[in-house]
Amino acid sequence: MKIHAPIYLQIYEREGAEWFFHGGKTFYNPRGIKTDFESILAMHDLTKIKVLVSMFRINGGKAGYYLADLRNKRYYYCGRALSDVKSKLRELGIGRDEPSHDS
């Protein structure tokens, strides 16, 4: 499953006591801004620890996928499946439904 989202939205996953960052590939960067993990956090005056603490506070660090809106400093628990991230993005007005492949 592919998920397309603006660079200020980052996907994290919590499994057990560990957090994993799910980075993506940049497909459009007309201004040539740095797109590495640390640069994006710094651009929004954040650190990895600040983001992880904020996500943990949502529901005590429940296992599953989280979405960090770095620009607005908002954090969301999405659910246990990657498809839940896509649903949360749609709920936030980001993205579009997959086209139907029916003939």
MDTraj code that builds the backbone (N, CA, C; nanometers):
import mdtraj as md
import numpy as np

residues = "MET LYS ILE HIS ALA PRO ILE TYR LEU GLN ILE TYR GLU ARG GLU GLY ALA GLU TRP PHE PHE HIS GLY GLY LYS THR PHE TYR ASN PRO ARG GLY ILE LYS THR ASP PHE GLU SER ILE LEU ALA MET HIS ASP LEU THR LYS ILE LYS VAL LEU VAL SER MET PHE ARG ILE ASN GLY GLY LYS ALA GLY TYR TYR LEU ALA ASP LEU ARG ASN LYS ARG TYR TYR TYR CYS GLY ARG ALA LEU SER ASP VAL LYS SER LYS LEU ARG GLU LEU GLY ILE GLY ARG ASP GLU PRO SER HIS ASP SER".split()
xyz = np.array([
    [0.0841, -0.1173, 0.0000],
    [0.0000, 0.0000, 0.0000],
    [0.0888, 0.1239, 0.0000],
    [0.0580, 0.2164, -0.0899],
    [0.1315, 0.3419, -0.0962],
    [0.0480, 0.4515, -0.0319],
    [0.1170, 0.5349, 0.0450],
    [0.0510, 0.6487, 0.1071],
    [0.1261, 0.7736, 0.0644],
    [0.0525, 0.8697, 0.0097],
    [0.1104, 0.9972, -0.0307],
    [0.0614, 1.1035, 0.0661],
    [0.1559, 1.1784, 0.1229],
    [0.1196, 1.2818, 0.2192],
    [0.2217, 1.3943, 0.2125],
    [0.1806, 1.5145, 0.2546],
    [0.2764, 1.6252, 0.2599],
    [0.3918, 1.5930, 0.3547],
    [0.5048, 1.6559, 0.3326],
    [0.6248, 1.6244, 0.4095],
    [0.6125, 1.6575, 0.5581],
    [0.5246, 1.7495, 0.5925],
    [0.5086, 1.7848, 0.7334],
    [0.4265, 1.6816, 0.8109],
    [0.3712, 1.5826, 0.7416],
    [0.3016, 1.4726, 0.8075],
    [0.3921, 1.3506, 0.8077],
    [0.4192, 1.2992, 0.9256],
    [0.5073, 1.1838, 0.9378],
    [0.4333, 1.0678, 1.0016],
    [0.4653, 0.9483, 0.9536],
    [0.4013, 0.8265, 1.0023],
    [0.4989, 0.7526, 1.0939],
    [0.4498, 0.7173, 1.2111],
    [0.5277, 0.6412, 1.3081],
    [0.4494, 0.5160, 1.3451],
    [0.5228, 0.4161, 1.3925],
    [0.4585, 0.2936, 1.4388],
    [0.5167, 0.2570, 1.5745],
    [0.4309, 0.2181, 1.6658],
    [0.4762, 0.1729, 1.7974],
    [0.4488, 0.0237, 1.8066],
    [0.5537, -0.0491, 1.8383],
    [0.5441, -0.1935, 1.8552],
    [0.6224, -0.2286, 1.9807],
    [0.5521, -0.2829, 2.0801],
    [0.6177, -0.3093, 2.2077],
    [0.6578, -0.1768, 2.2720],
    [0.7858, -0.1639, 2.3043],
    [0.8351, -0.0400, 2.3643],
    [0.9119, 0.0449, 2.2635],
    [0.9066, 0.0083, 2.1355],
    [0.9855, 0.0793, 2.0343],
    [0.8976, 0.1579, 1.9375],
    [0.9548, 0.2689, 1.8897],
    [0.8912, 0.3518, 1.7878],
    [0.9691, 0.3368, 1.6582],
    [0.8975, 0.3303, 1.5477],
    [0.9597, 0.3211, 1.4161],
    [0.9054, 0.4336, 1.3282],
    [0.9944, 0.5004, 1.2582],
    [0.9560, 0.6062, 1.1655],
    [0.9411, 0.5454, 1.0278],
    [0.8306, 0.5732, 0.9621],
    [0.8073, 0.5245, 0.8264],
    [0.8229, 0.6418, 0.7302],
    [0.9440, 0.6620, 0.6859],
    [0.9724, 0.7699, 0.5921],
    [0.9322, 0.7300, 0.4518],
    [0.9228, 0.8265, 0.3684],
    [0.8843, 0.8001, 0.2309],
    [0.9820, 0.8629, 0.1341],
    [0.9458, 0.8588, 0.0091],
    [1.0263, 0.9196, -0.0955],
    [0.9613, 1.0508, -0.1359],
    [1.0432, 1.1505, -0.1588],
    [0.9925, 1.2786, -0.2047],
    [0.9699, 1.2700, -0.3545],
    [0.8492, 1.3067, -0.3978],
    [0.8231, 1.3006, -0.5410],
    [0.8031, 1.4392, -0.6021],
    [0.7965, 1.5430, -0.5165],
    [0.7827, 1.6789, -0.5688],
    [0.8412, 1.7750, -0.4659],
    [0.9442, 1.8466, -0.5042],
    [1.0121, 1.9384, -0.4128],
    [1.0614, 2.0587, -0.4934],
    [0.9696, 2.1461, -0.5378],
    [1.0088, 2.2558, -0.6262],
    [1.1021, 2.3578, -0.5625],
    [1.0997, 2.3698, -0.4295],
    [1.1859, 2.4671, -0.3621],
    [1.3181, 2.4071, -0.3160],
    [1.3346, 2.2789, -0.3341],
    [1.4600, 2.2135, -0.2981],
    [1.4906, 2.2139, -0.1491],
    [1.3874, 2.2089, -0.0646],
    [1.4120, 2.2077, 0.0796],
    [1.4683, 2.0723, 0.1218],
    [1.5429, 2.0728, 0.2312],
    [1.5977, 1.9473, 0.2829],
    [1.4830, 1.8597, 0.3305],
    [1.4860, 1.7340, 0.2928],
    [1.3768, 1.6440, 0.3263],
    [1.4178, 1.5293, 0.4182],
    [1.5383, 1.5371, 0.4749],
    [1.5780, 1.4309, 0.5682],
    [1.5026, 1.4491, 0.7001],
    [1.4923, 1.3439, 0.7753],
    [1.4154, 1.3371, 0.8993],
    [1.4483, 1.4510, 0.9948],
    [1.5753, 1.4695, 1.0253],
    [1.6180, 1.5719, 1.1222],
    [1.5888, 1.7132, 1.0720],
    [1.6074, 1.7393, 0.9448],
    [1.5828, 1.8729, 0.8895],
    [1.4350, 1.9090, 0.8963],
    [1.3495, 1.8125, 0.8695],
    [1.2052, 1.8381, 0.8753],
    [1.1633, 1.8702, 1.0181],
    [1.2156, 1.7950, 1.1142],
    [1.1839, 1.8238, 1.2548],
    [1.2342, 1.9624, 1.2931],
    [1.3573, 1.9940, 1.2585],
    [1.4162, 2.1238, 1.2933],
    [1.3396, 2.2390, 1.2290],
    [1.2923, 2.2200, 1.1078],
    [1.2166, 2.3225, 1.0371],
    [1.0915, 2.3629, 1.1166],
    [1.0394, 2.2697, 1.1941],
    [0.9174, 2.2940, 1.2719],
    [0.9484, 2.3090, 1.4210],
    [1.0756, 2.3346, 1.4527],
    [1.1210, 2.3562, 1.5902],
    [1.0840, 2.2397, 1.6825],
    [1.1083, 2.1190, 1.6337],
    [1.0784, 1.9978, 1.7086],
    [1.2015, 1.9072, 1.7146],
    [1.1976, 1.8137, 1.8062],
    [1.2985, 1.7082, 1.8135],
    [1.2248, 1.5742, 1.8117],
    [1.2968, 1.4691, 1.7854],
    [1.2373, 1.3355, 1.7839],
    [1.1724, 1.3051, 1.9196],
    [1.2399, 1.3410, 2.0286],
    [1.1876, 1.3139, 2.1631],
    [1.0562, 1.3889, 2.1864],
    [1.0485, 1.5161, 2.1468],
    [0.9247, 1.5935, 2.1642],
    [0.8091, 1.5276, 2.0905],
    [0.8347, 1.4815, 1.9692],
    [0.7301, 1.4176, 1.8894],
    [0.6862, 1.2863, 1.9544],
    [0.7811, 1.2038, 1.9946],
    [0.7467, 1.0737, 2.0539],
    [0.6716, 1.0900, 2.1853],
    [0.7124, 1.1856, 2.2667],
    [0.6421, 1.2099, 2.3937],
    [0.4985, 1.2536, 2.3656],
    [0.4801, 1.3421, 2.2698],
    [0.3449, 1.3888, 2.2356],
    [0.2569, 1.2751, 2.1856],
    [0.3125, 1.1869, 2.1039],
    [0.2341, 1.0738, 2.0540],
    [0.2027, 0.9754, 2.1664],
    [0.2985, 0.9530, 2.2551],
    [0.2765, 0.8609, 2.3672],
    [0.1613, 0.9099, 2.4549],
    [0.1522, 1.0406, 2.4726],
    [0.0491, 1.0989, 2.5592],
    [-0.0925, 1.0809, 2.5047],
    [-0.1060, 1.0544, 2.3759],
    [-0.2393, 1.0395, 2.3166],
    [-0.3179, 0.9299, 2.3887],
    [-0.2564, 0.8153, 2.4048],
    [-0.3267, 0.7030, 2.4685],
    [-0.2312, 0.6065, 2.5376],
    [-0.1274, 0.6615, 2.5955],
    [-0.0346, 0.5773, 2.6706],
    [0.0547, 0.4902, 2.5847],
    [0.0744, 0.5282, 2.4610],
    [0.1662, 0.4538, 2.3756],
    [0.1116, 0.3217, 2.3260],
    [-0.0174, 0.3147, 2.3045],
    [-0.0800, 0.1937, 2.2515],
    [-0.0124, 0.1539, 2.1203],
    [0.0022, 0.0244, 2.0978],
    [0.0652, -0.0252, 1.9757],
    [-0.0166, 0.0155, 1.8537],
    [0.0531, 0.0434, 1.7436],
    [-0.0137, 0.0777, 1.6192],
    [0.0527, 0.1946, 1.5495],
    [-0.0212, 0.2532, 1.4563],
    [0.0310, 0.3625, 1.3743],
    [-0.0163, 0.4975, 1.4263],
    [0.0741, 0.5943, 1.4179],
    [0.0469, 0.7308, 1.4603],
    [0.0829, 0.8249, 1.3466],
    [0.0170, 0.9388, 1.3453],
    [0.0443, 1.0416, 1.2459],
    [0.0833, 1.1684, 1.3207],
    [0.1976, 1.2251, 1.2838],
    [0.2446, 1.3493, 1.3446],
    [0.2333, 1.4611, 1.2424],
    [0.1507, 1.5596, 1.2726],
    [0.1365, 1.6793, 1.1900],
    [0.2341, 1.7812, 1.2485],
    [0.3543, 1.7867, 1.1938],
    [0.4602, 1.8698, 1.2494],
    [0.4294, 2.0188, 1.2352],
    [0.3679, 2.0577, 1.1274],
    [0.3394, 2.1988, 1.1029],
    [0.2438, 2.2553, 1.2087],
    [0.1401, 2.1786, 1.2412],
    [0.0394, 2.2246, 1.3373],
    [0.0593, 2.1674, 1.4772],
    [0.1618, 2.0852, 1.4920],
    [0.1931, 2.0190, 1.6193],
    [0.0704, 1.9464, 1.6763],
    [0.0125, 1.8643, 1.5894],
    [-0.1006, 1.7799, 1.6270],
    [-0.0608, 1.6351, 1.6011],
    [-0.1115, 1.5474, 1.6869],
    [-0.0730, 1.4074, 1.6792],
    [-0.1982, 1.3210, 1.6865],
    [-0.1981, 1.2140, 1.6072],
    [-0.3167, 1.1299, 1.5954],
    [-0.2781, 0.9827, 1.6073],
    [-0.3621, 0.9084, 1.6774],
    [-0.3501, 0.7628, 1.6752],
    [-0.4385, 0.7156, 1.5610],
    [-0.3838, 0.6326, 1.4736],
    [-0.4584, 0.5894, 1.3554],
    [-0.5216, 0.4520, 1.3712],
    [-0.4500, 0.3577, 1.4302],
    [-0.5001, 0.2208, 1.4439],
    [-0.3880, 0.1208, 1.4242],
    [-0.4244, -0.0056, 1.4149],
    [-0.3255, -0.1134, 1.4075],
    [-0.2796, -0.1456, 1.2658],
    [-0.3519, -0.1014, 1.1650],
    [-0.3176, -0.1351, 1.0267],
    [-0.2761, -0.0102, 0.9491],
    [-0.1905, -0.0296, 0.8504],
    [-0.1460, 0.0816, 0.7670],
    [-0.2640, 0.1473, 0.6947],
    [-0.3655, 0.0692, 0.6636],
    [-0.4845, 0.1255, 0.5992],
    [-0.5543, 0.2267, 0.6907],
    [-0.5351, 0.2134, 0.8225],
    [-0.5924, 0.3091, 0.9175],
    [-0.5281, 0.4470, 0.9026],
    [-0.3999, 0.4500, 0.8633],
    [-0.3315, 0.5771, 0.8398],
    [-0.3957, 0.6467, 0.7205],
    [-0.4195, 0.5705, 0.6162],
    [-0.4820, 0.6265, 0.4969],
    [-0.6213, 0.6813, 0.5303],
    [-0.6957, 0.6103, 0.6127],
    [-0.8285, 0.6559, 0.6544],
    [-0.8200, 0.7853, 0.7341],
    [-0.7219, 0.7951, 0.8229],
    [-0.7049, 0.9164, 0.9033],
    [-0.6693, 1.0344, 0.8133],
    [-0.5835, 1.0126, 0.7153],
    [-0.5479, 1.1195, 0.6219],
    [-0.6722, 1.1676, 0.5464],
    [-0.7556, 1.0754, 0.5027],
    [-0.8790, 1.1133, 0.4323],
    [-0.9696, 1.1924, 0.5252],
    [-0.9766, 1.1497, 0.6512],
    [-1.0573, 1.2198, 0.7515],
    [-1.0081, 1.3645, 0.7692],
    [-0.8787, 1.3848, 0.7543],
    [-0.8183, 1.5173, 0.7672],
    [-0.8237, 1.5963, 0.6360],
    [-0.8836, 1.5360, 0.5329],
    [-0.8981, 1.6045, 0.4049],
    [-0.7762, 1.5948, 0.3157],
    [-0.6923, 1.4948, 0.3398],
    [-0.5688, 1.4766, 0.2626],
    [-0.5791, 1.3482, 0.1822],
    [-0.5478, 1.3578, 0.0545],
    [-0.5503, 1.2415, -0.0326],
    [-0.6838, 1.2256, -0.1018],
    [-0.6970, 1.1129, -0.1672],
    [-0.8211, 1.0826, -0.2380],
    [-0.8405, 0.9316, -0.2391],
    [-0.9613, 0.8923, -0.2666],
    [-0.9914, 0.7491, -0.2727],
    [-0.9231, 0.6876, -0.3933],
    [-0.8888, 0.5615, -0.3826],
    [-0.8275, 0.4886, -0.4929],
    [-0.9286, 0.4765, -0.6059],
    [-0.8846, 0.4934, -0.7313],
    [-0.9788, 0.4761, -0.8419],
    [-1.0240, 0.3313, -0.8518],
    [-1.1464, 0.3126, -0.8925],
    [-1.1999, 0.1782, -0.9095],
    [-1.1413, 0.1158, -1.0362],
    [-1.1119, -0.0132, -1.0301],
    [-1.0577, -0.0841, -1.1455],
    [-1.1644, -0.1704, -1.2114],
    [-1.2911, -0.1395, -1.1816],
    [-1.4011, -0.2152, -1.2432],
    [-1.4125, -0.1778, -1.3900],
    [-1.4454, -0.2757, -1.4728],
    [-1.4621, -0.2480, -1.6169],
    [-1.6051, -0.2162, -1.6484],
])
top = md.Topology()
chain = top.add_chain()
for i, resn in enumerate(residues, 1):
    res = top.add_residue(resn, chain, resSeq=i)
    for name in ("N", "CA", "C"):
        top.add_atom(name, md.element.get_by_symbol(name[0]), res)
traj = md.Trajectory(xyz[None], top)
